[in-house]
């Protein structure tokens, strides 16, 4: 499983929106890498923000 899959898995397993720090803790991926992956996911609209600085998977 690559880092991107780990980050997406962290979002799938969470009941609440997550910030990058929390995703890093859950997935075990370095925060800088999480930031890069989340930037990609935002760009292709895989994740959306229900509130400032917190993200969740798009429905």
N, CA and C atoms as a LAMMPS dump frame, in Angstrom:
ITEM: TIMESTEP
0
ITEM: NUMBER OF ATOMS
177
ITEM: BOX BOUNDS ff ff ff
-5.0000000000000000e+02 5.0000000000000000e+02
-5.0000000000000000e+02 5.0000000000000000e+02
-5.0000000000000000e+02 5.0000000000000000e+02
ITEM: ATOMS id mol type element x y z
1 1 1 N 0.862 -1.191 0
2 1 2 C 0 0 0
3 1 3 C 0.897 1.239 0
4 2 1 N 0.686 2.117 -0.974
5 2 2 C 1.497 3.332 -1.013
6 2 3 C 0.909 4.414 -0.105
7 3 1 N 1.65 5.508 0.044
8 3 2 C 1.244 6.563 0.978
9 3 3 C -0.117 7.156 0.63
10 4 1 N -0.381 7.331 -0.67
11 4 2 C -1.662 7.92 -1.077
12 4 3 C -2.823 7.03 -0.637
13 5 1 N -2.658 5.72 -0.8
14 5 2 C -3.706 4.786 -0.376
15 5 3 C -3.898 4.832 1.137
16 6 1 N -2.807 4.968 1.881
17 6 2 C -2.885 5.049 3.348
18 6 3 C -3.662 6.293 3.779
19 7 1 N -3.409 7.415 3.087
20 7 2 C -4.108 8.669 3.408
21 7 3 C -5.601 8.535 3.108
22 8 1 N -5.944 7.982 1.954
23 8 2 C -7.354 7.796 1.598
24 8 3 C -8.023 6.846 2.599
25 9 1 N -7.317 5.802 2.996
26 9 2 C -7.839 4.847 3.977
27 9 3 C -8.129 5.53 5.312
28 10 1 N -7.257 6.452 5.726
29 10 2 C -7.473 7.2 6.971
30 10 3 C -8.779 7.984 6.907
31 11 1 N -9.051 8.614 5.754
32 11 2 C -10.312 9.349 5.588
33 11 3 C -11.506 8.39 5.611
34 12 1 N -11.379 7.229 4.94
35 12 2 C -12.486 6.263 4.891
36 12 3 C -12.848 5.759 6.279
37 13 1 N -11.842 5.544 7.122
38 13 2 C -12.076 4.958 8.442
39 13 3 C -12.471 5.974 9.51
40 14 1 N -12.507 7.249 9.15
41 14 2 C -12.841 8.287 10.126
42 14 3 C -14.304 8.709 10.01
43 15 1 N -14.933 8.899 11.162
44 15 2 C -16.326 9.353 11.19
45 15 3 C -16.428 10.874 11.11
46 16 1 N -15.301 11.559 11.312
47 16 2 C -15.316 13.019 11.34
48 16 3 C -14.264 13.575 10.386
49 17 1 N -14.397 14.833 9.994
50 17 2 C -13.384 15.457 9.135
51 17 3 C -12.022 15.49 9.831
52 18 1 N -10.964 15.401 9.036
53 18 2 C -9.61 15.345 9.577
54 18 3 C -8.751 16.479 9.038
55 19 1 N -7.761 16.891 9.841
56 19 2 C -6.755 17.821 9.339
57 19 3 C -5.494 17.011 9.011
58 20 1 N -4.518 17.642 8.388
59 20 2 C -3.323 16.935 7.929
60 20 3 C -2.576 16.255 9.081
61 21 1 N -2.506 16.91 10.229
62 21 2 C -1.795 16.335 11.38
63 21 3 C -2.45 15.026 11.821
64 22 1 N -3.755 15.028 11.894
65 22 2 C -4.491 13.838 12.323
66 22 3 C -4.353 12.715 11.293
67 23 1 N -4.406 13.061 10.008
68 23 2 C -4.226 12.065 8.948
69 23 3 C -2.842 11.433 9.077
70 24 1 N -1.839 12.262 9.351
71 24 2 C -0.475 11.777 9.517
72 24 3 C -0.384 10.797 10.681
73 25 1 N -1.03 11.12 11.803
74 25 2 C -1.01 10.243 12.978
75 25 3 C -1.698 8.909 12.682
76 26 1 N -2.843 8.962 12.016
77 26 2 C -3.62 7.749 11.736
78 26 3 C -2.906 6.855 10.721
79 27 1 N -2.393 7.459 9.66
80 27 2 C -1.83 6.682 8.549
81 27 3 C -0.373 6.286 8.755
82 28 1 N 0.332 7.018 9.619
83 28 2 C 1.745 6.749 9.817
84 28 3 C 2.626 7.35 8.735
85 29 1 N 2.032 8.201 7.889
86 29 2 C 2.764 8.86 6.811
87 29 3 C 3.261 10.214 7.32
88 30 1 N 4.478 10.596 6.936
89 30 2 C 5.054 11.875 7.344
90 30 3 C 4.138 13.033 6.955
91 31 1 N 4.009 14.039 7.841
92 31 2 C 3.067 15.142 7.606
93 31 3 C 3.349 15.9 6.313
94 32 1 N 4.626 16.106 5.982
95 32 2 C 4.935 16.812 4.731
96 32 3 C 4.421 16.03 3.531
97 33 1 N 4.544 14.712 3.587
98 33 2 C 4.045 13.857 2.507
99 33 3 C 2.517 13.901 2.474
100 34 1 N 1.882 13.898 3.654
101 34 2 C 0.421 13.998 3.738
102 34 3 C -0.048 15.301 3.09
103 35 1 N 0.65 16.408 3.364
104 35 2 C 0.287 17.702 2.771
105 35 3 C 0.308 17.626 1.244
106 36 1 N 1.35 16.993 0.684
107 36 2 C 1.449 16.863 -0.78
108 36 3 C 0.305 16.024 -1.334
109 37 1 N 0.044 14.898 -0.675
110 37 2 C -1.013 13.993 -1.138
111 37 3 C -2.373 14.678 -1.039
112 38 1 N -2.622 15.372 0.069
113 38 2 C -3.902 16.065 0.235
114 38 3 C -4.071 17.155 -0.817
115 39 1 N -2.986 17.815 -1.197
116 39 2 C -3.051 18.839 -2.239
117 39 3 C -3.536 18.215 -3.551
118 40 1 N -3.007 17.03 -3.877
119 40 2 C -3.452 16.316 -5.08
120 40 3 C -4.922 15.934 -4.969
121 41 1 N -5.31 15.407 -3.805
122 41 2 C -6.69 14.96 -3.609
123 41 3 C -7.675 16.131 -3.682
124 42 1 N -7.257 17.301 -3.189
125 42 2 C -8.103 18.501 -3.284
126 42 3 C -8.275 18.895 -4.741
127 43 1 N -7.169 18.83 -5.495
128 43 2 C -7.179 19.248 -6.894
129 43 3 C -8.144 18.395 -7.718
130 44 1 N -8.119 17.075 -7.5
131 44 2 C -9.032 16.214 -8.266
132 44 3 C -10.354 15.963 -7.542
133 45 1 N -10.599 16.736 -6.485
134 45 2 C -11.861 16.756 -5.746
135 45 3 C -12.239 15.409 -5.125
136 46 1 N -11.23 14.644 -4.696
137 46 2 C -11.47 13.401 -3.961
138 46 3 C -11.857 13.729 -2.529
139 47 1 N -11.271 14.829 -1.995
140 47 2 C -11.638 15.278 -0.65
141 47 3 C -12.211 16.692 -0.737
142 48 1 N -13.127 16.981 0.175
143 48 2 C -13.759 18.301 0.248
144 48 3 C -13.683 18.799 1.687
145 49 1 N -13.823 20.107 1.856
146 49 2 C -13.702 20.703 3.179
147 49 3 C -15.052 21.159 3.719
148 50 1 N -15.57 20.468 4.755
149 50 2 C -16.817 20.906 5.364
150 50 3 C -16.616 22.096 6.304
151 51 1 N -15.383 22.238 6.837
152 51 2 C -15.051 23.396 7.657
153 51 3 C -13.568 23.688 7.49
154 52 1 N -13.176 24.884 7.78
155 52 2 C -11.813 25.354 7.537
156 52 3 C -10.743 24.416 8.107
157 53 1 N -9.797 24.042 7.257
158 53 2 C -8.647 23.2 7.616
159 53 3 C -8.978 21.744 7.905
160 54 1 N -10.203 21.353 7.744
161 54 2 C -10.593 19.955 7.946
162 54 3 C -11.16 19.41 6.651
163 55 1 N -10.875 18.145 6.383
164 55 2 C -11.237 17.536 5.098
165 55 3 C -11.907 16.195 5.309
166 56 1 N -12.725 15.82 4.339
167 56 2 C -13.378 14.529 4.335
168 56 3 C -13.529 14.074 2.892
169 57 1 N -13.761 12.792 2.674
170 57 2 C -13.937 12.291 1.318
171 57 3 C -15.208 12.87 0.699
172 58 1 N -15.134 13.173 -0.588
173 58 2 C -16.311 13.664 -1.295
174 58 3 C -17.317 12.518 -1.406
175 59 1 N -18.579 12.83 -1.316
176 59 2 C -19.628 11.801 -1.398
177 59 3 C -19.798 11.299 -2.806
